[in-house]
């Protein structure tokens, strides 16, 4: 990447695409010069969010802030620059018997992005968001000053930045805790559910498990609505593993990693092909329940096994729509959402249902609250905005909200939950869209 020029920039969904100035530096002095010389700046990590959250008039890329600073192996504490990817943390931590407390569905996000989005994973109901394990970070503010933020030092900036979508400044470095593991494998149980009633019952029965997630067929109707597969897991102890895995429990074998070589034509992904994929995915598990051991990459990051999988959606791109609905009305709300999607014909073969627990009230800018969250990928087409408007109506009816890290279309009443962010220096296109729609 050249240090500073106008270029086409987009995030993982390839929508929207904008032409903006983007700069990457590893010198704090030069970052300060960039901040002070522009009225509007937004930080961007690895560009793996989906919408317009890390796009702005003047973008600072943290890709060159990619250094590990220290690793306290005794206490499981790592310190690094904000552009370091979670994949790079795992490369260092897993062989030493440590793992991330919280990880999203891809390991190719930056540490700074994980803090700005306060990412969640398959274990929110049991272990909360990424911020629960962040000890401190350094932040460059609108004056180019570098301040240390923690629960004790500058706590107002600490909590405003957690989930603050980059609107408080540029995160430069971060220190956070890791969890002990004995192996790089997950003890997993996969259970098929015939409908929404059964999958919600399985979630209730699985609350004692650390990790739970369900793939859901969003095109089913009638008695099969909500047909899904629940996957629940725990980090496997060495003594649990079969002999072929227990010999080197913290080492994974290298895998072939295919790449999608080109953007798929628009006609490839449609309601029929999505329906066929969903049927095959559900049928591939022949038994009602399967128990096995799988490596952490397969369990947490199945899509990362294919490079540039976003090209499957074609050049027009795609959006991810993720909402949360309160637990007490979760089943009713999800049923209405799934019925609306099935009737629209805009199917998603990447539909993921998870359970959120109670969130830390101090992390007031974080997306999760106690309830059920559904994430869906939709190919961008002429009918999509109508569907998003319908889904927004349902989410609003049930008192839900939309995840800003994924959003690029939803109405401001569902996305404008950021509080205590009044700095006009750090502004994204998403933030301006939300303000202008108020």
Rosetta blueprint (number, residue, H / E / L):
1 X L
2 X L
3 X L
4 X E
5 X E
6 X E
7 X E
8 X E
9 X E
10 X L
11 X L
12 X L
13 X L
14 X L
15 X L
16 X L
17 X L
18 X E
19 X E
20 X E
21 X E
22 X E
23 X E
24 X E
25 X L
26 X L
27 X L
28 X H
29 X H
30 X H
31 X H
32 X H
33 X H
34 X H
35 X H
36 X H
37 X L
38 X L
39 X L
40 X L
41 X E
42 X E
43 X E
44 X E
45 X L
46 X L
47 X L
48 X L
49 X L
50 X L
51 X L
52 X L
53 X L
54 X L
55 X L
56 X L
57 X L
58 X E
59 X E
60 X E
61 X E
62 X L
63 X L
64 X L
65 X L
66 X L
67 X L
68 X E
69 X E
70 X E
71 X E
72 X E
73 X L
74 X L
75 X L
76 X L
77 X E
78 X E
79 X E
80 X E
81 X E
82 X L
83 X L
84 X L
85 X E
86 X H
87 X H
88 X H
89 X H
90 X H
91 X H
92 X H
93 X H
94 X H
95 X H
96 X H
97 X L
98 X E
99 X E
100 X E
101 X L
102 X L
103 X L
104 X L
105 X L
106 X L
107 X L
108 X L
109 X L
110 X E
111 X H
112 X H
113 X H
114 X H
115 X H
116 X H
117 X L
118 X L
119 X L
120 X L
121 X L
122 X L
123 X L
124 X H
125 X H
126 X H
127 X H
128 X L
129 X L
130 X H
131 X H
132 X H
133 X H
134 X E
135 X E
136 X E
137 X E
138 X E
139 X E
140 X E
141 X L
142 X L
143 X L
144 X L
145 X L
146 X E
147 X E
148 X E
149 X E
150 X E
151 X L
152 X L
153 X L
154 X L
155 X H
156 X H
157 X H
158 X H
159 X H
160 X H
161 X H
162 X L
163 X L
164 X L
165 X L
166 X L
167 X L
168 X L
169 X L
170 X E
171 X E
172 X E
173 X E
174 X E
175 X E
176 X E
177 X E
178 X E
179 X E
180 X E
181 X L
182 X L
183 X L
184 X L
185 X E
186 X E
187 X E
188 X E
189 X E
190 X E
191 X E
192 X E
193 X E
194 X L
195 X L
196 X H
197 X H
198 X H
199 X H
200 X H
201 X H
202 X H
203 X H
204 X H
205 X H
206 X L
207 X L
208 X L
209 X L
210 X L
211 X E
212 X E
213 X E
214 X E
215 X E
216 X E
217 X L
218 X L
219 X L
220 X L
221 X L
222 X H
223 X H
224 X H
225 X L
226 X L
227 X L
228 X E
229 X E
230 X E
231 X E
232 X E
233 X E
234 X E
235 X E
236 X L
237 X L
238 X H
239 X H
240 X H
241 X L
242 X L
243 X H
244 X H
245 X H
246 X H
247 X L
248 X L
249 X L
250 X L
251 X L
252 X L
253 X L
254 X L
255 X L
256 X L
257 X L
258 X L
259 X E
260 X L
261 X L
262 X L
263 X L
264 X L
265 X L
266 X H
267 X H
268 X H
269 X L
270 X L
271 X H
272 X H
273 X H
274 X H
275 X H
276 X H
277 X H
278 X H
279 X H
280 X H
281 X H
282 X H
283 X H
284 X L
285 X L
286 X L
287 X L
288 X L
289 X E
290 X E
291 X E
292 X E
293 X E
294 X E
295 X E
296 X H
297 X H
298 X H
299 X H
300 X H
301 X L
302 X H
303 X H
304 X H
305 X H
306 X L
307 X E
308 X L
309 X H
310 X H
311 X H
312 X H
313 X H
314 X L
315 X L
316 X L
317 X L
318 X E
319 X E
320 X E
321 X E
322 X E
323 X E
324 X E
325 X E
326 X E
327 X H
328 X H
329 X H
330 X H
331 X H
332 X H
333 X H
334 X H
335 X H
336 X H
337 X H
338 X H
339 X H
340 X H
341 X H
342 X H
343 X H
344 X H
345 X L
346 X L
347 X L
348 X L
349 X L
350 X L
351 X E
352 X E
353 X E
354 X E
355 X E
356 X E
357 X L
358 X L
359 X L
360 X L
361 X L
362 X L
363 X L
364 X L
365 X L
366 X L
367 X L
368 X L
369 X L
370 X L
371 X E
372 X E
373 X E
374 X E
375 X E
376 X E
377 X E
378 X E
379 X E
380 X L
381 X L
382 X L
383 X L
384 X H
385 X H
386 X H
387 X H
388 X H
389 X H
390 X H
391 X H
392 X H
393 X H
394 X H
395 X H
396 X H
397 X H
398 X L
399 X L
400 X L
401 X E
402 X E
403 X L
404 X L
405 X L
406 X L
407 X L
408 X L
409 X L
410 X L
411 X L
412 X H
413 X H
414 X H
415 X H
416 X L
417 X L
418 X L
419 X L
420 X L
421 X L
422 X L
423 X L
424 X L
425 X L
426 X E
427 X L
428 X L
429 X H
430 X H
431 X H
432 X H
433 X H
434 X H
435 X H
436 X H
437 X L
438 X L
